[in-house]
Structure formats: structure tokens, C-alpha cells
Amino acid sequence: MPPPIELNPDASGNVPQEQIRELLRRAAEKSMENDKRQRNYTYIEREEERHLDGKGNVKKVESRTSEVLMIYGEQVERRIAKDDKPLSAEEARKEDEKIQKIIDKRKNESEGDRRKRLEKEEKNREDGRKFVKEVADAYNFHLVGSDVLDGHDAWVLDAEPRPGYEPQMKEAKFLPKIKGRIWIDKAETQWVKFDIVTTDTISFGLFLARIHKGTRIIVDTTRVNDEVWLPKHVQFHADIRLALLKNFNVDVEQTYRDYKKFRSESKITVVGETQ
């Protein structure tokens, strides 16, 4: 393992951008390694949506709780509760049938289909590598200082879009419209927290969806089994307009718990299987 990167201010008290970019590039590589380890874990995810009216008052609260499983290398959600109440027998049966269909599809997959699926997955991973590396080039970073998160020392950096930056990937075209603060674990060189905000409207799908200026996203992670960083808490406020017709003004909070390392000998029993 290479030694941790030290950020050393110059005579003016500023950390040279190249030092920070090297930190970010290494963090990008570590992020991809971490993603592979994350696929070895199952966990429980709870998502709560608080729908707001035009004055910002909560008019409706909804939640869903899911068990996140790994099936033949694919991450799959099985909903287990709605509004913090267990699913009805019929709802649970439908969820189990959904899982069974995925299992059957993978069991009966031809060699050609399997090869195509794996090639597509590798392409997606490579695109992910390119994207996280591009993030390091899209911003000017300023060292704010240090912080301690869950007992781990972290660098704290503010990120401002770099003037003249031209996105190389289609997926990166929104980066100039986002700024924020990131925390990077000093020992692991791993991104461990984000606090970002949109500075302009971001459009997707030929203006079918728009995320308005001011949307804020906070992501907290936690160290598990001293080998992987996994999400702990995500919250964001989204002001989204779909198809130029319907607005969604909602606060969303996601929490994660009960991380368990997946073992190849583990067996998922669903409807129709004999235990």
C-alpha cells in the first residue's frame, strides 16, 4: 500500500492544486476498489420521503424498507416493510416471486447471454472509473482543514467548479453545476463524506426531468469490518419537475443498517423452494 498523501501548504499558505488532484485521483481509485468490496455485503435500507407543499410544510410522509441482497453478482432489493409496517402476505409473496424470477433467469442463462452481461458490467465499471477520475479534474479544491469522523482522521476539502472545464463524458456534463465539501480519510485515502449542492438547474432526458438549483445532498459512510466503507446515512432535498408538468418538492432520508458479509455458500430461500 502506498504511503498516505500529505498536503503541504506553500509559502502563501495554500496547498498546491497538483497535490490535491493527486489525492483525489488516488481516492477515485480507492473508491472503485471499495465498490467491489461493497458487493460482498447485504444490508437493510430504509428510505423516508417527506412531501412538501408550496410553503415548505410537510403534507405527506412515506417510507419503505428493503433488504438489499446479492444474487449471482447482482444487487437486488426485496421490500420488507411499507410505512414501517410489515408487508401483507400478498405483498410479501410478490416480492419473493420477483426474487425467484431473477434466480431462475440467472440459472437458465446461456453462455452467450452471460458473456454479454459480464461485458456490460465491466463497461459500466470502466465508465465509473473514468467518471470518478474526471471529478478530480472538474474542480478547484481548497483545503479547509481536518476533521474526525467515527474516530478516523479526514481531510476536509471545498470544491468549486474549475473555470473553463470541459466535460469529457456525457455523464459528467452536470459537474460544473455542482459545488460542495468532501471528506477524505487520511489513512485510507477514501471518500467518506459528501455535502454538495446544485448551483443551477440540471436537466435530464431532453428536459423531461429537471433538478432545480439549490438541491442539497449529504452522504455519510461508516467503516465496516475494517475493510470497507459503506453508506450510513443519506439525506437530500429535491425540487424536481417531470415532463414540464408535475413538481416533486420532497425531503428524502435514507438510513442503512445490519451489514452482513455475503458468503458464496449462503442460500436465499424464496417461495417455491424447498428448505
C-alpha positions, 0 to 999 in steps of 0.5 A, a space after each residue: 500500500 502506498 504511503 498516505 498523501 500529505 498536503 503541504 501548504 506553500 509559502 502563501 499558505 495554500 496547498 498546491 492544486 497538483 497535490 490535491 488532484 493527486 489525492 483525489 485521483 488516488 481516492 477515485 481509485 480507492 473508491 472503485 476498489 471499495 465498490 467491489 468490496 461493497 458487493 460482498 455485503 447485504 444490508 437493510 435500507 430504509 428510505 423516508 420521503 417527506 412531501 412538501 407543499 408550496 410553503 415548505 410544510 410537510 403534507 405527506 410522509 412515506 417510507 419503505 424498507 428493503 433488504 438489499 441482497 446479492 444474487 449471482 453478482 447482482 444487487 437486488 432489493 426485496 421490500 420488507 416493510 411499507 410505512 414501517 409496517 410489515 408487508 401483507 402476505 400478498 405483498 410479501 409473496 410478490 416480492 419473493 416471486 420477483 426474487 425467484 424470477 431473477 434466480 431462475 433467469 440467472 440459472 437458465 442463462 446461456 453462455 452467450 447471454 452471460 458473456 454479454 452481461 459480464 461485458 456490460 458490467 465491466 463497461 459500466 465499471 470502466 465508465 465509473 472509473 473514468 467518471 470518478 477520475 474526471 471529478 478530480 479534474 472538474 474542480 478547484 479544491 481548497 483545503 479547509 482543514 481536518 476533521 474526525 469522523 467515527 474516530 478516523 482522521 479526514 481531510 476536509 476539502 471545498 470544491 468549486 467548479 474549475 473555470 473553463 472545464 470541459 466535460 469529457 463524458 456525457 455523464 459528467 456534463 452536470 459537474 460544473 453545476 455542482 459545488 460542495 465539501 468532501 471528506 477524505 480519510 487520511 489513512 485510507 485515502 477514501 471518500 467518506 463524506 459528501 455535502 454538495 449542492 446544485 448551483 443551477 438547474 440540471 436537466 435530464 432526458 431532453 428536459 423531461 426531468 429537471 433538478 432545480 438549483 439549490 438541491 442539497 445532498 449529504 452522504 455519510 459512510 461508516 467503516 465496516 469490518 475494517 475493510 470497507 466503507 459503506 453508506 450510513 446515512 443519506 439525506 437530500 432535498 429535491 425540487 424536481 419537475 417531470 415532463 414540464 408538468 408535475 413538481 416533486 418538492 420532497 425531503 428524502 432520508 435514507 438510513 442503512 443498517 445490519 451489514 452482513 458479509 455475503 458468503 458464496 455458500 449462503 442460500 436465499 430461500 424464496 417461495 417455491 423452494 424447498 428448505 
